[in-house]
């Protein structure tokens, strides 16, 4: 079946429909990872967005449910150059086509994703529409696209009730803002007992459990939309409990302490982003997925100082909080998929909890 991708600027791409055939309007973003399409699809940080995969062949190793980073896929749509319909992998349990159809995710294949990515890089991230209606009205669709907002998506992706991953080591409270499973796994395999809390949990409830450390996870959307969550994070900051935050958690901690965030032109999404540790000068290759960044120009050094920066564009990639057992990073040290370079940050968090006892 023929399908169309119409961008907010009027550009039209024609291809073939994959997955569900329903129409969808969403924010169009691109991911530069060469592998890990299932982990991308099941990353809750993509809620409210349609993902363009820049690697030209997607689906060649099929679907292995064990690799899923959450219980379901979250993007509104999926856009690829070529979809492999015959996967070759001894672990494969399904095709990506069936997976998209089963979860009602519309997509489009057979378009020039390089040209599409160049448009998004030059003009910035924009909204778009995937449709199979050959008689679509472009002006009407563009008007609807201009009105689209991702909105408050953290409440949509967070767990509904708390749960525990048993361990014999430090007790960690993980605030699920849209957490990838590998964050809890990375802590749990280091011996931590991890209690995962819904994003709307009060600071009082978390602190009443007397955790040895608190983890703030990744998640989707504009961090400034999370006004109530920011208030609770401010209370967590005021405690003496060591805190480690990733991605959205990093941004919310900054907002809770008077810093600002802004939307990037097209964001960082992929498994090959270099970040520099400002203390040691060492560069790590990182996995990233974010469209917003902390503004450090007006950051009060009495509150926090930059700890990491992006080598490509100089944007902030982490903060160390002055006089506090708190550090936060914009990238993904749990990196699933992606490089394991920065996994040592979990060990730093464990050491912080040990010293604080």
N, C-alpha and C positions, 0 to 999 in steps of 0.2 A: 504494500500500500504506500502511495506517495505521501510524504510529509513535508512540512515547511517550518523553517525557523525564521521568524520575523523579529528583527531587533528594533529597539526604541528609536534608532536613527533612521529607520526605513529600509535598511539592508535586508534582503531576503535570500535565504539559502534553501535549496530544494534537495531533498534526499528521500530515504525510505523510512517508514515508521518501524520502530522497534518497541517492544514492551506494550504497554497499554496504548490505546488509540485515542484517549480523551485529550482535550485541549488543556493546556496549562500556561499560565503567565508566571514568570519568576525572575529573579536576579540571575544573570548569566555570568558564571565565573569559570576560570580555567585552572586545571591541575597539571603540573609538568611531570608527574611520576611516570616511570616507565613500567612499573609493576604495582600490584596492590589495589587494583580497581575494586575488589570486593570490600577491602578495608575502607576505601574512600566512600563507597556507597553506604556503608554502615556506620560512618562517622557522624554522630549527631550534630557536629558543627556545621554540616551542610544543610540543615533544616532551613527551608525558605529560599533555597537556591537551586539552580539547574547547573550541572557540572559538565564542562567541556574537558575531555581527556586529550591532551596534546599528542600523546604517543599514538601512532597511526593504527595499530592493531590491538583491539581490546577483546578479551573473552577467550583467548587461545588456551588458557589452562583451566577454564571452567569455573565452577563454583564449589568451594569447600566450606561448608557451614562452620567448621571449627575456627576458621579465620575471621569470622564476623566480629566486628568491634562493638556491636550492640545487637539487640534482639531483632532488628529490622532495618531496612534501608531508609534513609531520611531525605535525600534530595527530591526536589519537585520534578526534575527531568534529567535525562542523561544523553549526552551528545558525543558521538564518536565518528572517526573517519571510516573505519572498517570494523564490523562486528564479526568475530569468528564464531561460526555456528557449529563447528565440529571441534570441541576442545580435546587436547591431548595431554592428559595428566592422570597418573594412577590414583590421585586423591580426589579427582573431580567427581562430584555427586549430581551436578545439574549443569545446564547451559545458562549463560547470562541472559539470553532471551527469555527463557522460562522464568528466571528469577525476577526480572523486571515485570513481566506479565502478572506473575503471582502476587506481587506487591503493588500492582496498579500504578507503576511508574512509567509515564510516557517518555519516549526518546526518539532520536533521529540519527540515522547512520548514512554514510555515503556523501557527506559534505566536506568541503575543504576546511578542516579544523585549523590549519596553519593560517589561512586568510582570516578566519573568525578570530583567532587569538591575536593577530596583528591589529585588528580593529579594536579589541578590548584593551590592548596595551597602549594604543595611540590615543583613543578617545576616552578610555576608562571603563570600568565595569558599568554595565547598563542592563536594564530589564529587557526581556524578550518573551516571545510566545512560540510554543511548539503546537502545531495543529495539523490535522489531516483533512481539514475542510478546504477543498480546492476553490471554493467561492468565498473565501474569507474577505472581509472588508478591512483593508490595511489601516485606514484612518481611524476606524472604530477600535481596532486592536491597539494601535499606538496610544490612543487616548486612555485606554484601560491600563496599558503598561506604565504610563507616566504616573498613574495613581497607586501602583503596587508598592507595598512596603512589606518587609519581612515581619515586622511587628515583634511582639513579645514571644519569642520561640523557645526560650529556656524552659518555661513552664510546660511546654509541649513535649520536650525530650527527656526531662528528668525522670528518675524512678518515682514510682507512686508511693512506696513505703520503704523504710530503711531495712537493710539486710547486712549480714556479717560474713566476712571471709575469715575463718578461724586461723589463728597463728599463735605462736608461743612468745613472740617478741613484743616490741612496743605497740601500744594501742593507737591506731591512727583513725581519725574521723575524716572521711572523704566527702566533701560537699559536691554532690552530683549536679553540675550545671549543664550537663550534656557529655558526661565522661565516657571516654573510650575505655573498653574493658581492660586494656593493657596497663592502664594507670594502676588500678587496683591489683592486677596480677604482679606488676613490677614491685609493689610494696609487699604483697603477700609472699612472693618467692624469696624475699629477704627476711622472712620470719614475722612480719608485722601482722597483727590482727586488725583487719580493716573493716570499719563500720561505715557503710555507704548511706548518706542521708539525702533526702529530696532537697532540691534547691531552695524550697520555701521554709526549711527548718529554721527555727529561731536559734540565735547564738546561745541563749540560755540553756536550751535543751542539749546542744552539743557540748557546752562547757560543763554541764551537770554530770555528764558521763566521764569526766576527768580523763580526756585523751592525753597521750604523751605528745601527740603532734596533730596538726590539722592540715589537710590537703584540699586545695581549691582547684577544681578541674577545668578542662577546656569546655567550650560550649558555643552555641550559635548566636548570631544577631549583633545588634548595636549594644555595646555595654551600657550606654547611658539609659537604655530602656529598663534596666534592672534596678530601679530605684529602691525597692523594698529590700532586695538582696544586699545592695550596697550598705544599707543601714545596719544589717546584721553583721556584715563583714567588718564594719567599723568597730563593732563591739568585740569581735574576735581579735582584731588588731590590738585593742586595749588590754587584752589578757596577756599573760606571760607565756602562753603555749606556743612552741615553735610552729611556724607556718611555712609551707611550700606551696606555691601556686603556679599553674600552667595556663598559658593562652588567655582565655576569657577571665579566668581567676586572677591572672596577673593584672589585667586591665581593671577589674573591679576593685582589687586591693588599692591600685593607684587612685581610682576615683574616690574611694572611701577616705583617702587621706589628702584630698584637695588638689590632686593632679588632674590633668585633662587628657582626653583621647580624641582622635580625629580619624575620619575615614580615608583610607589610602586610595590611590588612583585605580589600582587593580589588585592589590593585596599580594600576599605570599602564599602559594599553595603548591606543595610538591615535596619531594624528598631530597633536595639537593641545594639547600640554602646555607651558605657559609655565615657563621656567627663568630665574633671575636670576644673572648674573655678579656675584659678591660684591665683586670688585675694581673694576669699572666702574659697577655698578648697572644695566647694560643688560639688557633682557629679550629672550630668544629663544624662538620657538615651536619645539618639538621633537617628534620622533617617539620613542615609548617603548614598551617591552615588558618589564615586570618585575613580580614579585610580592614581591621581597625588597629591602631597603634597608639601607645602612650606618648604624649607630647612631653619631652623632657626640657624644653626651652625654659619653662617657668616652674620647673621642679624645685622644691625647697630642699636643699641638701641637709637641712636639719631633720627632714623626714626620710628621704631616700636618695640614693645616688645611682647613676647608671652602672650596671655590672656587665652587660653584654650589648654589642651592637651588631647590626647587619653589615657584612662586609660590602655587599653590593650597593646599598643605597644609604647606609649610615643611620637607619632608623633604629629605635630602641628595641632591644631583645631581652632585657632583664633588668631588675632593680634589686639593690641590697638596701634594707631598711635600717636607718641609723639608730643604734642603741637597742635594736630589737632582734630576736631570733627569727627573722623573716627574710626570705629571698624568693623572688618570683622570676619566671622566664616566659617569653612570648612563644618560644618554640616547643617542640614535643620531645622530651628526653625519653619517653616510653616508646616512641618511634615504631609504630606498627601499622603499615610498613615503614621502612626507612632505615637510615644509618643509626648505629648504636653508640656513636661517639660520645653523646652527652648523658648516657645512662648513669654515669658516676654521680650525677646530681641527686639521685635517690639515696646513694650512700652518704652523701653530704648531709642530707636530711636526717638519716638515721643517726649520724654522728652528732648532729645538733640536738636531737632528742635525748641521746645518751648523756651528753654534757649537761643538759638542762635538769636532769633528775637530781 
